[in-house]
């Protein structure tokens, strides 16, 4: 079976005490080099994640804020509830 995507939890899984081990970052790079999409998943607010992880370009996507925001670091694009409504329907139907 060939993997196409791997989702990794940040806190307490690939990072300890707000520190991402350089070996983990290297392993993620190796996985991505094999064509496997690496997604970082966290309950953290993205600004806080950026503060501790610094550059998020080591993954293909970040699902943050308990699933409320999806960011694609290499594309400089983030998707939240409001932008999802605009993208999916062409209008802003999100609650005020």
MOHU-V831964 format. One record per residue. N is the residue number from 1. SS is DSSP state (A for helix, B for strand, O for the rest). PHI is phi in whole degrees, 0 to 359 (* if undefined). BURIAL is I if it has 9 or more other ideal C-beta (glycine too) atoms within 8 Angstrom, else O. Layout:
# MOHU-V831964
n=(N | N)
ss=(SS | SS)
phi=(PHI | PHI)
burial=(BURIAL | BURIAL)
This chain:
# MOHU-V831964
n=(1 | 2 | 3 | 4 | 5 | 6 | 7 | 8 | 9 | 10 | 11 | 12 | 13 | 14 | 15 | 16 | 17 | 18 | 19 | 20 | 21 | 22 | 23 | 24 | 25 | 26 | 27 | 28 | 29 | 30 | 31 | 32 | 33 | 34 | 35 | 36 | 37 | 38 | 39 | 40 | 41 | 42 | 43 | 44 | 45 | 46 | 47 | 48 | 49 | 50 | 51 | 52 | 53 | 54 | 55 | 56 | 57 | 58 | 59 | 60 | 61 | 62 | 63 | 64 | 65 | 66 | 67 | 68 | 69 | 70 | 71 | 72 | 73 | 74 | 75 | 76 | 77 | 78 | 79 | 80 | 81 | 82 | 83 | 84 | 85 | 86 | 87 | 88 | 89 | 90 | 91 | 92 | 93 | 94 | 95 | 96)
ss=(O | O | O | O | B | B | B | B | B | O | B | O | O | O | B | B | O | O | B | B | O | A | A | A | A | A | A | A | A | A | A | A | A | O | O | O | B | B | B | B | B | O | O | O | O | A | A | A | A | A | A | A | A | O | O | O | O | O | O | O | B | B | B | B | A | A | A | O | B | B | B | B | A | A | A | O | B | B | B | O | A | A | A | A | A | A | A | A | A | O | O | O | O | O | O | O)
phi=(* | 260 | 284 | 247 | 214 | 227 | 250 | 237 | 284 | 276 | 292 | 79 | 244 | 260 | 229 | 234 | 52 | 67 | 240 | 269 | 298 | 303 | 294 | 292 | 301 | 294 | 296 | 295 | 298 | 295 | 296 | 295 | 296 | 273 | 88 | 269 | 284 | 252 | 243 | 265 | 240 | 204 | 274 | 293 | 290 | 302 | 300 | 291 | 298 | 298 | 299 | 269 | 268 | 65 | 287 | 267 | 288 | 280 | 233 | 278 | 207 | 233 | 256 | 236 | 54 | 56 | 90 | 282 | 225 | 239 | 237 | 244 | 304 | 289 | 256 | 52 | 225 | 231 | 235 | 236 | 303 | 292 | 291 | 300 | 299 | 295 | 290 | 281 | 238 | 81 | 219 | 267 | 256 | 291 | 297 | 291)
burial=(O | O | O | O | O | I | O | I | I | I | O | O | O | I | I | O | O | O | O | I | I | O | O | I | I | O | O | I | I | O | I | I | O | O | O | I | I | I | I | I | I | I | O | I | O | I | O | O | I | I | O | I | I | O | O | I | O | O | I | I | I | I | I | I | I | O | O | O | I | I | I | I | I | O | O | O | O | I | I | I | O | O | I | I | I | I | O | O | O | O | O | O | O | I | O | O)
